[in-house]
Amino acid sequence: ALSMITERHGLKEPKRVEELCNKITSSLKDHQSKGQALEPSEPKVLGALVELRKLCTLGLQRIFYLKLEDLVSPPSIIDKLFLDTLP
C-alpha cells in the first residue's frame, strides 16, 4: 500500500498522502507487535519500499528515454503521467 501512494508527482494534497502513509505505517507496527514474528519485519518492509521506489524511478527514466528517442510509442496512460509532471 505504501509503494502505491508515496512519491507521486503532481499531488494536489500531499499532506493527506503523508497522513495516510503514517496511518499505514502505524497499522504495520501494530500488526507486527500483536503477531508472533520471530524477527521484526518492519525493516524488511521499509527496505522493500525503498527498492520499489528505485525500480519505479529507473522504469520512468527508461520510458522517458524511449519516448525521447521516439523508439516506441508509449501507452496513453504513460503519456498522461509525463504530461501531469510538467510544470
Secondary structure, 3 states (H helix, E strand, C coil): CHHHHCCCCCCCCHHHHHHHHHHHHHHHHHHHHHCCCCCCCHHHHHHHHHHHHHHHHHHHHHHHHHHHCCCCCCCHHHHHHHHHHCC
